[in-house]
Amino acid sequence: TPELYFGPYVVPRDTIALRLKHFFPAAKIIFTIRDQRQYAVSAYFNLKRNAAFFDGMPTAPFASWLSAMLSRQRSHFLQNLSFHDLIDLYCALFGRENVCVLPLEMLVMDGVDAYLGKLRDFLGLPCSSDDAARYREIHNQRMSQRRELIAELLPDGRFSRFYAELTEHLSPSQLDAFLDGGPRATMELRPEDEERIRRRVGLGNWLLSKAFGLDLERYGYLMAADGDFSARQLAVAWQEFAFRTDLERLSHDTEMIALRQRAEVARLRRLEMELTTVRQSPVWRTVERLDRIRRRFLWTSPQPRD
């Protein structure tokens, strides 16, 4: 989603998935995910920076903004907060074996080699030590505390005029070097905000960890605990997971598809033979004769006038 208040709304994600399936039916899909708390904070800082530098407008405090975003099931800026629904859609379209999920925390906690190793195994591509060394370099960092302060001051017309004069006297490289220096902007989530996010994403993270064998709990993701469900709900969840796994396996197993096709052809042939037998019976012929008489009577009977 464009992180601009006045940016156009994006194409619906379902439409994007269907278009990708149409043009690249044999594609392999890679999802990179991160802890939804950090995802929400990152989206907020991006919006805060862009709103100030592009639109010249302030952004609501994080707690208020998050509350507004979570008040809708699919908000404009956090519509992918729960990853499971979208990943599940791509699994249905491309097959689970063609979908890879890479938590960013795997890169941080297990190292570059483990992260790229999973990617290499999925794509069947080689990965050299030079590739790993280049991957360690960070190219996209969160905005600095200096830029955050500028973003908060820019909507003030007086500071905006001062900042415009400042940019005329400093080269872009000098200004960027100064503003990007120093510590990164930080955000301390309130416990109630964390709980609201957990209620939104916990079940999806739980399902995602089971479906792809990811230890998201070790990576610190907000999870729906078994205690959140009754024994019956937990049993139903496991049954649903097993059913969908079997269904997906059957839908992409060429041998099983051929067996199902042959079984369907045999079933249709049996129905055809049964129908032929029924049509030859005296009762069926009598019904057909009565139906012809009924239709002839309706055709020749006078029609009422207006």
DOKOLRO-331798 format. One line per 2 residues: number of its first residue (from 1); their letters; for each residue x, y, z of N, C-alpha, C. Coordinates in nm, 3 decimals. Atoms other than C-alpha are relative to their C-alpha. Example, Ala and Ser with C-alpha at 12.3 -4.5 7.8 and 13.67 -1.06 7.14 Angstrom:
residues 2
1> as> 0.089,-0.119,0.000,1.230,-0.450,0.780,0.090,0.120,0.000 | -0.082,-0.119,-0.006,1.367,-0.106,0.714,-0.077,0.109,0.073
***
This chain:
residues 306
1> tp> 0.085,-0.119,0.000,0.000,0.000,0.000,0.088,0.124,0.000 | -0.078,-0.125,-0.004,0.139,0.347,-0.083,-0.016,0.067,0.136
3> el> 0.007,-0.060,-0.134,0.228,0.503,0.253,-0.006,0.151,-0.013 | 0.031,-0.141,0.018,0.083,0.838,0.160,-0.148,0.019,0.030
5> yf> 0.141,-0.023,-0.031,-0.239,0.986,0.292,-0.082,0.019,-0.126 | 0.076,-0.032,0.120,-0.339,1.103,-0.054,0.038,-0.088,-0.118
7> gp> -0.033,0.094,0.107,-0.199,0.809,-0.250,-0.123,-0.076,-0.044 | 0.116,0.077,0.047,-0.444,0.613,-0.467,-0.006,-0.136,0.065
9> yv> 0.015,0.132,-0.058,-0.585,0.293,-0.327,0.053,-0.104,-0.097 | -0.063,0.099,0.086,-0.400,-0.010,-0.458,-0.103,-0.097,-0.056
11> vp> 0.083,0.107,0.053,-0.543,-0.289,-0.670,-0.023,-0.102,0.110 | 0.025,0.101,-0.105,-0.712,-0.544,-0.438,0.098,-0.115,-0.010
13> rd> -0.103,0.104,-0.001,-0.465,-0.810,-0.332,-0.047,-0.129,-0.064 | 0.051,0.121,0.064,-0.695,-1.090,-0.453,0.015,0.010,-0.151
15> ti> -0.013,-0.022,0.144,-0.694,-0.939,-0.802,0.145,-0.017,-0.043 | -0.142,0.014,0.032,-0.314,-0.917,-0.797,0.039,-0.147,-0.006
17> al> -0.034,0.143,-0.004,-0.286,-1.284,-0.700,-0.054,-0.073,-0.123 | 0.060,0.068,0.116,-0.524,-1.394,-0.976,0.070,0.039,-0.130
19> rl> -0.073,-0.042,0.121,-0.338,-1.187,-1.237,0.136,-0.069,-0.008 | -0.129,0.070,-0.001,-0.005,-1.336,-1.130,-0.017,-0.146,-0.041
21> kh> 0.027,0.139,0.037,-0.155,-1.684,-1.159,-0.028,-0.013,-0.149 | 0.034,0.005,0.143,-0.286,-1.602,-1.507,0.124,0.014,-0.086
23> ff> -0.115,-0.026,0.085,0.043,-1.467,-1.643,0.121,-0.087,0.034 | -0.113,0.082,-0.042,0.288,-1.682,-1.442,-0.051,-0.122,0.075
25> pa> 0.066,0.111,-0.069,0.103,-2.007,-1.366,0.095,-0.093,0.074 | -0.095,0.091,-0.064,0.421,-2.197,-1.270,0.096,0.075,0.092
27> ak> -0.090,-0.083,-0.080,0.570,-1.920,-1.053,0.022,-0.059,0.138 | -0.028,0.027,-0.140,0.734,-1.972,-0.717,-0.018,0.131,0.076
29> ii> 0.037,-0.120,-0.075,0.608,-1.728,-0.454,0.080,0.005,0.130 | -0.079,-0.018,-0.121,0.830,-1.590,-0.176,-0.061,0.113,0.082
31> ft> 0.049,-0.101,-0.094,0.684,-1.406,0.123,0.106,0.025,0.105 | -0.084,-0.036,-0.114,0.912,-1.220,0.362,-0.091,0.068,0.101
33> ir> 0.089,-0.051,-0.104,0.736,-1.150,0.689,0.084,0.048,0.117 | -0.067,-0.044,-0.122,0.823,-0.981,1.018,-0.102,0.012,0.111
35> dq> 0.085,-0.017,-0.117,0.685,-0.947,1.368,-0.097,0.116,-0.026 | 0.100,-0.101,0.037,0.359,-0.755,1.320,0.011,0.127,0.083
37> rq> -0.021,-0.123,-0.077,0.446,-0.513,1.600,0.099,0.090,-0.070 | -0.100,-0.079,0.072,0.755,-0.403,1.411,-0.053,0.044,-0.137
39> ya> 0.062,-0.034,0.128,0.559,-0.410,1.085,-0.088,0.124,0.014 | 0.089,-0.114,-0.022,0.301,-0.168,1.227,0.079,0.127,0.030
41> vs> -0.083,-0.116,-0.034,0.567,0.063,1.374,0.071,0.052,-0.124 | -0.069,-0.041,0.122,0.760,0.065,1.046,-0.094,0.072,-0.096
43> ay> 0.098,-0.065,0.088,0.447,0.148,0.846,-0.034,0.140,0.052 | 0.032,-0.130,-0.059,0.371,0.430,1.088,0.111,0.102,-0.026
45> fn> -0.110,-0.093,0.021,0.717,0.585,1.062,0.012,0.040,-0.148 | -0.002,-0.034,0.143,0.709,0.563,0.681,-0.109,0.100,-0.034
47> lk> 0.111,-0.092,0.025,0.370,0.731,0.675,0.029,0.137,0.061 | -0.032,-0.126,-0.068,0.485,0.995,0.924,0.100,0.083,-0.080
49> rn> -0.101,-0.069,0.081,0.789,1.081,0.713,-0.059,0.050,-0.132 | 0.054,-0.038,0.130,0.603,1.081,0.381,-0.107,0.109,0.012
51> aa> 0.105,-0.101,-0.018,0.308,1.280,0.515,0.061,0.137,0.020 | -0.064,-0.129,-0.026,0.544,1.552,0.635,0.074,0.052,-0.123
53> ff> -0.087,-0.047,0.108,0.786,1.566,0.341,-0.074,0.015,-0.132 | 0.071,-0.009,0.127,0.534,1.511,0.059,-0.132,0.076,0.010
55> dg> 0.132,-0.062,-0.014,0.202,1.634,0.197,0.000,0.119,0.096 | -0.007,-0.110,-0.093,0.316,1.881,0.462,-0.106,-0.004,0.108
57> mp> 0.104,0.013,-0.101,0.074,1.745,0.719,0.047,-0.088,0.114 | -0.042,0.080,-0.116,0.110,1.600,1.069,-0.067,-0.136,0.000
59> ta> 0.057,0.133,-0.017,0.042,1.240,1.166,-0.044,-0.017,0.145 | 0.051,0.021,-0.136,-0.165,1.137,1.466,0.100,-0.082,0.082
61> pf> -0.086,0.086,-0.084,0.018,0.981,1.764,-0.023,-0.147,-0.032 | 0.005,0.140,0.041,0.095,0.614,1.712,-0.119,-0.074,0.059
63> as> 0.109,0.074,-0.065,-0.159,0.484,1.966,-0.134,0.031,-0.066 | 0.126,-0.039,0.066,-0.443,0.682,1.803,-0.007,-0.055,-0.141
65> wl> -0.004,0.050,0.137,-0.334,0.585,1.453,-0.025,-0.150,-0.004 | 0.016,0.145,-0.003,-0.308,0.216,1.542,-0.144,-0.038,0.035
67> sa> 0.138,0.028,-0.039,-0.648,0.220,1.710,-0.094,0.020,-0.119 | 0.084,-0.025,0.117,-0.802,0.371,1.396,0.019,-0.108,-0.106
69> ml> -0.027,0.102,0.101,-0.630,0.117,1.169,-0.064,-0.134,0.039 | 0.053,0.128,-0.045,-0.741,-0.180,1.382,-0.151,0.002,0.018
71> sr> 0.145,-0.005,-0.011,-1.099,-0.057,1.395,-0.069,-0.057,-0.123 | 0.054,0.059,0.123,-1.143,-0.196,1.042,0.070,-0.132,-0.027
73> qr> -0.057,0.133,0.025,-1.086,-0.551,0.925,0.116,0.009,-0.098 | -0.108,-0.019,0.097,-0.876,-0.442,0.625,0.019,0.149,-0.020
75> sh> -0.021,-0.144,0.010,-0.752,-0.089,0.677,0.091,0.032,-0.118 | -0.076,-0.041,0.117,-0.577,0.110,0.408,0.149,-0.027,0.018
77> fl> -0.144,0.008,-0.020,-0.229,0.106,0.565,0.045,-0.131,0.063 | -0.038,0.125,-0.066,-0.236,-0.223,0.757,-0.087,-0.116,-0.048
79> qn> 0.091,0.103,0.047,-0.449,-0.444,0.534,0.065,-0.138,-0.001 | -0.069,0.129,-0.003,-0.182,-0.717,0.539,0.061,-0.029,0.136
81> ls> -0.057,0.021,-0.132,-0.121,-0.710,0.913,0.000,-0.148,0.037 | 0.004,0.145,-0.020,-0.232,-1.073,0.938,0.042,-0.065,-0.131
83> fh> -0.058,0.053,0.124,-0.018,-1.259,0.687,-0.072,-0.125,-0.050 | 0.047,0.134,0.034,-0.202,-1.591,0.692,-0.101,0.002,-0.114
85> dl> 0.106,0.001,0.101,-0.504,-1.497,0.479,0.057,0.014,-0.141 | -0.056,-0.022,0.132,-0.296,-1.369,0.189,0.087,-0.118,-0.043
87> id> -0.086,0.115,0.033,-0.040,-1.651,0.204,-0.085,-0.121,-0.035 | 0.089,0.113,0.025,-0.324,-1.903,0.217,-0.062,0.010,-0.140
89> ly> 0.054,-0.020,0.134,-0.469,-1.750,-0.101,0.100,-0.044,-0.107 | -0.101,0.039,0.098,-0.141,-1.795,-0.289,0.026,-0.151,0.003
91> ca> -0.014,0.146,-0.007,-0.112,-2.152,-0.160,-0.110,-0.069,-0.079 | 0.112,0.059,0.073,-0.456,-2.227,-0.303,0.019,0.015,-0.151
93> lf> -0.017,-0.025,0.143,-0.359,-2.076,-0.640,0.122,-0.072,-0.058 | -0.125,0.051,0.055,0.000,-2.196,-0.682,0.045,-0.132,0.062
95> gr> -0.042,0.121,-0.069,0.022,-2.491,-0.441,0.098,0.034,0.111 | -0.086,-0.032,-0.115,0.187,-2.488,-0.099,0.147,-0.030,-0.029
97> en> -0.139,0.034,0.029,0.499,-2.651,-0.240,0.071,0.109,-0.080 | -0.058,-0.110,0.077,0.552,-2.341,-0.455,-0.002,0.132,0.075
99> vc> 0.002,-0.120,-0.083,0.523,-2.094,-0.167,0.103,-0.015,0.111 | -0.103,-0.002,-0.105,0.812,-2.005,0.066,-0.026,0.120,0.091
101> vl> 0.020,-0.108,-0.097,0.774,-1.798,0.385,0.128,0.018,0.078 | -0.127,-0.031,-0.065,1.086,-1.629,0.522,-0.022,0.107,0.107
103> pl> 0.008,-0.102,-0.105,1.060,-1.456,0.861,0.129,0.081,0.005 | -0.118,-0.085,-0.011,1.296,-1.159,0.885,0.081,-0.035,0.124
105> em> -0.069,0.035,-0.124,1.378,-1.273,1.237,0.095,-0.118,-0.017 | -0.094,0.109,0.029,1.543,-1.584,1.091,0.135,0.058,-0.042
107> lv> -0.123,-0.067,0.042,1.798,-1.351,0.930,0.073,0.057,0.121 | -0.061,-0.065,-0.116,1.856,-1.170,1.261,0.051,-0.102,0.101
109> md> -0.033,0.094,-0.107,1.859,-1.468,1.498,0.086,-0.116,-0.047 | -0.072,0.119,0.047,1.993,-1.754,1.283,0.113,0.033,-0.096
111> gv> -0.109,-0.042,0.087,2.220,-1.555,1.052,-0.033,-0.004,-0.147 | 0.021,-0.013,0.145,2.253,-1.480,0.684,0.003,-0.135,-0.069
113> da> -0.016,0.129,0.068,2.364,-1.831,0.589,-0.128,-0.084,0.011 | 0.123,0.078,-0.018,2.052,-1.994,0.736,-0.114,0.060,-0.083
115> yl> 0.106,-0.069,0.073,1.824,-1.733,0.579,0.013,-0.024,-0.151 | -0.021,0.019,0.144,1.977,-1.751,0.233,0.000,-0.149,-0.036
117> gk> 0.004,0.144,0.027,2.010,-2.129,0.267,-0.141,-0.048,-0.026 | 0.140,0.037,0.022,1.634,-2.164,0.297,-0.048,0.051,-0.135
119> lr> 0.036,-0.057,0.130,1.590,-1.935,-0.003,0.064,-0.080,-0.114 | -0.072,0.078,0.102,1.853,-2.130,-0.200,-0.065,-0.136,-0.022
121> df> 0.062,0.132,0.013,1.690,-2.466,-0.127,-0.135,0.009,-0.071 | 0.132,-0.016,0.062,1.349,-2.336,-0.232,0.013,0.027,-0.150
123> lg> -0.014,-0.038,0.140,1.472,-2.188,-0.561,0.091,-0.094,-0.078 | -0.094,0.088,0.069,1.735,-2.451,-0.636,0.114,0.076,-0.064
125> lp> -0.107,-0.083,0.054,2.000,-2.183,-0.689,0.121,-0.007,0.091 | -0.120,-0.003,-0.085,2.361,-2.171,-0.569,0.009,0.131,0.077
127> cs> -0.019,-0.120,-0.083,2.460,-1.923,-0.298,0.143,-0.001,0.050 | -0.142,-0.005,-0.036,2.824,-1.820,-0.253,0.021,0.085,0.124
129> sd> -0.034,-0.083,-0.116,3.000,-1.656,0.039,-0.006,0.148,-0.036 | 0.011,-0.140,0.044,3.012,-1.334,-0.168,-0.144,0.047,0.005
131> da> 0.142,-0.036,-0.008,2.632,-1.340,-0.193,-0.039,0.031,0.144 | 0.033,-0.021,-0.141,2.605,-1.371,0.185,0.062,0.129,0.051
133> ar> -0.066,-0.123,-0.044,2.856,-1.089,0.239,-0.074,0.124,-0.048 | 0.075,-0.114,0.053,2.662,-0.853,0.013,-0.134,0.016,0.069
135> yr> 0.132,-0.004,-0.062,2.337,-0.946,0.184,0.005,0.060,0.140 | -0.012,-0.052,-0.136,2.472,-0.837,0.523,-0.008,0.153,0.004
137> ei> 0.003,-0.146,0.003,2.487,-0.474,0.411,-0.145,0.049,0.001 | 0.137,-0.052,-0.014,2.173,-0.282,0.517,-0.019,0.118,-0.096
139> hn> 0.027,-0.106,0.098,2.023,-0.066,0.240,-0.123,0.082,0.035 | 0.127,-0.069,-0.027,1.690,0.035,0.389,-0.025,0.002,0.150
141> qr> 0.013,-0.010,-0.145,1.697,0.156,0.748,-0.120,0.086,0.037 | 0.105,-0.087,-0.054,1.425,0.308,0.961,0.053,0.143,0.009
143> ms> -0.046,-0.139,-0.003,1.434,0.687,0.962,0.061,0.033,0.136 | -0.071,-0.038,-0.121,1.658,0.854,1.218,-0.088,0.087,0.090
145> qr> 0.072,-0.089,-0.091,1.544,1.049,1.522,0.000,0.144,-0.052 | -0.004,-0.135,0.057,1.654,1.366,1.341,-0.108,0.017,-0.106
147> re> 0.105,-0.010,0.102,1.426,1.293,1.047,-0.138,-0.003,0.064 | 0.129,0.003,-0.069,1.144,1.210,1.286,-0.034,0.138,0.056
149> li> 0.023,-0.134,-0.053,1.188,1.549,1.453,-0.037,0.097,-0.112 | 0.033,-0.086,0.116,1.189,1.724,1.113,-0.143,-0.026,-0.046
151> ae> 0.135,0.035,0.044,0.871,1.535,1.020,-0.106,0.060,0.092 | 0.096,-0.059,-0.094,0.700,1.662,1.335,-0.007,0.151,-0.011
153> ll> -0.004,-0.146,0.006,0.808,2.022,1.275,-0.044,0.057,-0.135 | 0.028,-0.051,0.135,0.750,2.051,0.899,-0.141,0.055,-0.019
155> pd> 0.134,-0.058,0.019,0.370,2.103,0.919,-0.014,0.142,0.053 | 0.000,-0.139,-0.045,0.446,2.428,1.104,0.055,0.087,-0.112
157> gr> -0.039,-0.082,0.114,0.461,2.694,0.832,0.132,0.073,0.021 | -0.124,-0.073,-0.026,0.743,2.888,1.002,0.122,-0.090,-0.017
159> fs> -0.112,0.092,0.014,0.970,2.584,1.027,0.013,-0.047,-0.145 | -0.003,0.044,0.139,0.873,2.477,0.676,0.076,0.099,-0.086
161> rf> -0.073,-0.103,0.076,1.001,2.809,0.537,0.148,-0.003,0.035 | -0.141,0.009,-0.041,1.320,2.780,0.741,0.068,-0.121,-0.063
163> ya> -0.058,0.123,0.055,1.375,2.423,0.620,0.023,0.015,-0.151 | -0.018,-0.023,0.143,1.325,2.530,0.258,0.125,0.083,-0.026
165> el> -0.121,-0.082,0.015,1.595,2.797,0.300,0.125,-0.083,0.031 | -0.114,0.084,-0.037,1.823,2.542,0.468,0.039,-0.092,-0.114
167> te> -0.029,0.092,0.110,1.793,2.301,0.177,0.064,0.072,-0.119 | -0.062,-0.076,0.109,1.896,2.579,-0.062,0.149,0.026,0.026
169> hl> -0.138,-0.033,-0.035,2.224,2.637,0.126,0.085,-0.125,0.024 | -0.074,0.125,-0.018,2.320,2.272,0.174,-0.024,-0.090,-0.121
171> sp> 0.019,0.095,0.109,2.379,2.013,-0.093,-0.086,-0.115,0.050 | 0.083,0.114,-0.042,2.137,1.715,-0.091,0.079,-0.106,0.075
173> sq> -0.080,0.103,-0.066,2.420,1.481,0.006,0.038,0.041,0.142 | -0.033,-0.048,-0.134,2.522,1.699,0.300,-0.121,-0.009,0.093
175> ld> 0.120,0.000,-0.082,2.166,1.734,0.422,-0.040,-0.143,0.037 | 0.038,0.139,-0.027,2.092,1.362,0.389,0.097,-0.065,0.098
177> af> -0.099,0.059,-0.090,2.417,1.267,0.562,-0.026,0.045,0.144 | 0.026,-0.048,-0.135,2.328,1.487,0.859,-0.130,-0.057,0.055
179> ld> 0.130,0.046,-0.050,1.961,1.388,0.883,-0.003,-0.150,0.024 | 0.001,0.145,-0.016,2.031,1.016,0.844,0.097,-0.047,0.108
181> gg> -0.093,0.038,-0.104,2.301,1.019,1.110,-0.069,-0.013,0.134 | 0.055,0.013,-0.135,2.247,0.933,1.473,-0.087,-0.122,0.016
183> pr> 0.083,0.119,-0.029,2.019,0.675,1.637,-0.129,0.000,-0.079 | 0.126,0.016,0.073,1.707,0.539,1.471,-0.118,0.040,0.089
185> at> 0.123,-0.031,-0.073,1.357,0.647,1.567,-0.053,-0.127,0.067 | 0.050,0.115,-0.074,1.200,0.419,1.825,-0.145,0.023,0.042
187> me> 0.139,-0.007,-0.043,0.849,0.340,1.945,-0.023,-0.106,0.107 | 0.032,0.092,-0.108,0.742,0.183,2.272,-0.149,-0.030,-0.003
189> lr> 0.141,0.037,0.008,0.417,-0.009,2.229,-0.057,-0.019,0.140 | 0.070,0.023,-0.126,0.171,-0.002,2.516,-0.049,-0.145,0.005
191> pe> 0.049,0.138,-0.011,0.063,-0.343,2.650,-0.136,-0.019,-0.066 | 0.133,0.014,0.061,-0.295,-0.278,2.536,0.008,0.001,-0.153
193> de> -0.017,0.001,0.146,-0.171,-0.206,2.181,0.051,-0.136,-0.046 | -0.049,0.133,0.034,0.025,-0.531,2.176,-0.112,-0.104,0.004
195> er> 0.109,0.096,-0.013,-0.282,-0.721,2.292,-0.098,0.014,-0.116 | 0.091,-0.020,0.113,-0.497,-0.564,2.020,0.059,-0.060,-0.128
197> ir> -0.065,0.060,0.117,-0.244,-0.668,1.757,-0.003,-0.152,0.011 | 0.001,0.146,-0.018,-0.223,-1.019,1.905,-0.136,-0.058,-0.032
199> rr> 0.134,0.050,0.030,-0.600,-1.058,1.885,-0.026,-0.001,-0.150 | 0.020,-0.005,0.145,-0.585,-0.961,1.518,0.082,-0.104,-0.074
201> vg> -0.091,0.082,0.079,-0.290,-1.174,1.409,0.036,-0.133,0.066 | -0.046,0.118,-0.073,-0.242,-1.445,1.675,-0.041,-0.131,-0.064
203> lg> 0.047,0.124,0.061,-0.456,-1.712,1.512,0.067,-0.025,-0.134 | -0.066,0.015,0.129,-0.308,-1.647,1.167,0.144,-0.044,0.016
205> nw> -0.138,0.042,-0.025,0.046,-1.676,1.306,0.006,-0.145,0.045 | 0.006,0.139,-0.048,-0.050,-2.000,1.481,-0.018,-0.095,-0.118
207> ll> 0.025,0.085,0.117,-0.185,-2.147,1.158,0.121,0.000,-0.094 | -0.115,-0.011,0.089,0.113,-2.020,0.957,0.116,-0.084,0.051
209> sk> -0.110,0.078,-0.057,0.361,-2.181,1.194,-0.023,-0.150,-0.020 | 0.030,0.143,0.020,0.181,-2.517,1.164,0.011,-0.038,-0.148
211> af> 0.004,0.032,0.143,0.139,-2.499,0.786,0.139,-0.008,-0.062 | -0.132,-0.007,0.063,0.503,-2.415,0.707,0.113,-0.048,0.092
213> gl> -0.102,0.049,-0.090,0.682,-2.566,1.005,0.094,0.108,0.049 | -0.082,-0.113,-0.045,0.804,-2.225,1.123,-0.015,0.017,0.151
215> dl> 0.005,-0.020,-0.145,0.896,-2.171,1.486,-0.017,0.150,0.027 | 0.024,-0.143,-0.016,0.738,-1.826,1.493,0.001,0.042,0.147
217> er> -0.002,-0.033,-0.142,0.706,-1.843,1.869,0.143,0.028,0.048 | -0.141,-0.025,-0.036,1.085,-1.868,1.905,0.047,0.133,-0.054
219> yg> -0.038,-0.128,0.057,1.117,-1.566,1.679,-0.073,0.118,0.065 | 0.063,-0.107,-0.076,0.894,-1.370,1.915,-0.131,0.050,-0.055
221> yl> 0.126,-0.044,0.058,0.577,-1.347,1.707,-0.114,-0.012,0.102 | 0.119,0.006,-0.085,0.246,-1.281,1.879,-0.085,-0.118,-0.046
223> ma> 0.066,0.123,0.037,0.073,-1.618,1.886,-0.129,-0.018,0.079 | 0.119,0.046,-0.072,-0.269,-1.750,1.976,0.041,-0.126,0.075
225> ad> -0.040,0.116,-0.080,-0.193,-1.986,2.262,-0.111,-0.104,0.000 | 0.100,0.107,-0.006,-0.365,-2.323,2.295,-0.107,0.032,0.105
227> gd> 0.095,-0.036,-0.103,-0.527,-2.181,2.608,-0.107,0.097,-0.046 | 0.101,-0.092,0.053,-0.713,-1.928,2.393,-0.120,-0.075,-0.057
229> fs> 0.105,0.079,0.061,-0.924,-2.212,2.254,-0.053,-0.100,0.103 | 0.052,0.113,-0.076,-1.154,-2.460,2.416,0.054,-0.128,-0.064
231> ar> -0.049,0.127,0.053,-1.064,-2.826,2.370,-0.068,-0.032,-0.133 | 0.074,0.030,0.124,-1.335,-2.858,2.103,0.050,0.091,-0.114
233> ql> -0.048,-0.091,0.103,-1.217,-2.546,1.915,0.138,-0.041,-0.049 | -0.135,0.042,0.038,-0.858,-2.672,1.921,-0.006,-0.125,-0.087
235> av> 0.014,0.122,0.080,-0.964,-3.013,1.788,-0.051,0.032,-0.140 | 0.055,-0.038,0.131,-1.167,-2.851,1.510,0.107,0.069,-0.084
237> aw> -0.106,-0.069,0.073,-0.871,-2.627,1.418,0.099,-0.100,-0.059 | -0.092,0.101,0.052,-0.642,-2.928,1.386,-0.063,-0.082,-0.112
239> qe> 0.069,0.076,0.105,-0.902,-3.118,1.182,-0.006,0.082,-0.128 | 0.006,-0.086,0.117,-0.943,-2.821,0.950,0.136,0.010,-0.067
241> fa> -0.134,-0.009,0.054,-0.567,-2.791,0.910,0.036,-0.129,-0.075 | -0.029,0.128,0.065,-0.533,-3.163,0.830,-0.081,-0.017,-0.128
243> fr> 0.084,0.010,0.119,-0.826,-3.147,0.587,0.054,0.084,-0.115 | -0.049,-0.088,0.106,-0.683,-2.850,0.398,0.133,-0.050,-0.054
245> td> -0.127,0.057,0.047,-0.341,-3.014,0.381,-0.026,-0.115,-0.095 | 0.033,0.114,0.087,-0.491,-3.332,0.236,-0.064,0.048,-0.130
247> le> 0.067,-0.052,0.118,-0.709,-3.132,-0.002,0.100,0.060,-0.097 | -0.102,-0.061,0.085,-0.412,-2.936,-0.130,0.086,-0.107,-0.066
249> rl> -0.082,0.107,0.056,-0.208,-3.252,-0.173,-0.073,-0.071,-0.114 | 0.078,0.066,0.104,-0.486,-3.415,-0.372,-0.014,0.087,-0.124
251> sh> 0.025,-0.089,0.114,-0.543,-3.108,-0.588,0.125,0.021,-0.086 | -0.123,-0.020,0.077,-0.175,-3.097,-0.697,0.075,-0.130,-0.028
253> dt> -0.061,0.130,0.026,-0.097,-3.472,-0.714,-0.053,-0.049,-0.135 | 0.043,0.036,0.135,-0.108,-3.560,-1.087,-0.058,-0.141,-0.005
255> em> 0.051,0.137,0.000,-0.158,-3.931,-1.015,-0.141,-0.005,0.060 | 0.132,-0.002,-0.062,-0.450,-3.860,-0.782,-0.102,0.070,-0.090
257> ia> 0.091,-0.070,0.093,-0.599,-3.616,-1.034,-0.046,-0.095,-0.110 | 0.036,0.096,0.104,-0.587,-3.889,-1.303,-0.098,-0.104,0.053
259> lr> 0.090,0.097,-0.061,-0.753,-4.137,-1.065,-0.140,0.060,0.017 | 0.130,-0.066,-0.019,-1.026,-3.885,-0.983,-0.072,0.017,-0.132
261> qr> 0.060,-0.016,0.132,-1.083,-3.819,-1.354,-0.059,-0.133,-0.050 | 0.050,0.130,0.044,-1.115,-4.191,-1.429,-0.123,-0.042,0.080
263> ae> 0.116,0.033,-0.083,-1.352,-4.236,-1.135,-0.122,0.080,-0.042 | 0.112,-0.084,0.043,-1.564,-3.947,-1.257,-0.057,-0.049,-0.133
265> va> 0.046,0.054,0.128,-1.580,-4.088,-1.610,-0.081,-0.127,0.023 | 0.072,0.125,-0.029,-1.684,-4.429,-1.471,-0.136,0.030,0.063
267> rl> 0.128,-0.037,-0.063,-1.952,-4.262,-1.256,-0.099,0.052,-0.102 | 0.089,-0.054,0.104,-2.092,-4.073,-1.555,-0.051,-0.112,-0.091
269> rr> 0.044,0.111,0.085,-2.104,-4.395,-1.761,-0.107,-0.081,0.071 | 0.104,0.073,-0.075,-2.298,-4.571,-1.484,-0.132,0.077,-0.002
271> le> 0.122,-0.082,0.004,-2.542,-4.280,-1.473,-0.067,-0.008,-0.137 | 0.056,0.009,0.135,-2.582,-4.298,-1.851,-0.073,-0.132,-0.021
273> me> 0.063,0.131,0.012,-2.657,-4.672,-1.837,-0.130,-0.006,0.080 | 0.121,0.000,-0.081,-2.906,-4.621,-1.553,-0.109,0.083,-0.066
275> lt> 0.100,-0.085,0.067,-3.078,-4.341,-1.746,-0.059,-0.072,-0.121 | 0.049,0.074,0.116,-3.099,-4.557,-2.058,-0.098,-0.108,0.042
277> tv> 0.091,0.104,-0.051,-3.257,-4.838,-1.855,-0.133,0.060,0.042 | 0.124,-0.064,-0.046,-3.508,-4.602,-1.699,-0.085,0.046,-0.117
279> rq> 0.075,-0.051,0.116,-3.604,-4.448,-2.034,-0.070,-0.112,-0.076 | 0.063,0.111,0.069,-3.691,-4.795,-2.167,-0.116,-0.060,0.077
281> sp> 0.107,0.059,-0.080,-3.936,-4.871,-1.887,-0.136,0.054,-0.044 | 0.135,-0.045,0.036,-4.316,-4.851,-1.950,-0.042,0.125,0.077
283> vw> 0.038,-0.118,-0.080,-4.357,-4.599,-1.669,0.058,0.126,-0.060 | -0.064,-0.117,0.057,-4.106,-4.361,-1.824,-0.067,0.039,-0.131
285> rt> 0.064,-0.032,0.128,-4.268,-4.391,-2.168,-0.137,0.062,0.023 | 0.130,-0.057,-0.032,-4.608,-4.319,-2.013,0.014,0.146,0.043
287> ve> -0.023,-0.138,-0.046,-4.470,-4.008,-1.839,0.035,0.090,-0.118 | -0.037,-0.080,0.117,-4.315,-3.885,-2.163,-0.122,0.029,-0.087
289> rl> 0.119,-0.018,0.081,-4.644,-3.941,-2.349,-0.093,0.104,0.064 | 0.085,-0.097,-0.070,-4.843,-3.748,-2.087,0.060,0.141,-0.009
291> dr> -0.064,-0.132,0.007,-4.587,-3.466,-2.096,-0.018,0.060,-0.139 | 0.021,-0.052,0.135,-4.619,-3.437,-2.476,-0.143,0.049,-0.016
293> ir> 0.140,-0.042,0.009,-4.998,-3.423,-2.445,-0.021,0.132,0.075 | 0.015,-0.123,-0.079,-4.971,-3.152,-2.173,0.052,0.120,-0.078
295> rr> -0.058,-0.113,0.073,-4.744,-2.936,-2.385,-0.082,0.034,-0.124 | 0.084,-0.025,0.117,-4.963,-2.980,-2.693,-0.127,0.074,0.041
297> fl> 0.121,-0.066,-0.049,-5.268,-2.879,-2.489,0.027,0.148,0.032 | -0.034,-0.139,-0.033,-5.093,-2.567,-2.359,0.025,0.083,-0.126
299> wt> -0.032,-0.073,0.123,-4.982,-2.475,-2.710,-0.126,0.037,-0.078 | 0.120,-0.023,0.083,-5.327,-2.507,-2.870,-0.112,0.069,0.077
301> sp> 0.108,-0.064,-0.075,-5.541,-2.362,-2.583,0.001,0.149,-0.028 | 0.009,-0.143,0.030,-5.671,-2.009,-2.647,0.064,0.083,0.112
303> qp> -0.066,-0.087,-0.096,-5.472,-1.731,-2.479,-0.096,0.108,0.048 | 0.091,-0.106,-0.051,-5.654,-1.481,-2.251,0.034,0.135,-0.064
305> rd> -0.019,-0.134,0.057,-5.707,-1.135,-2.395,0.014,0.103,0.110 | -0.014,-0.108,-0.099,-5.612,-0.813,-2.220,-0.135,0.068,0.020
***
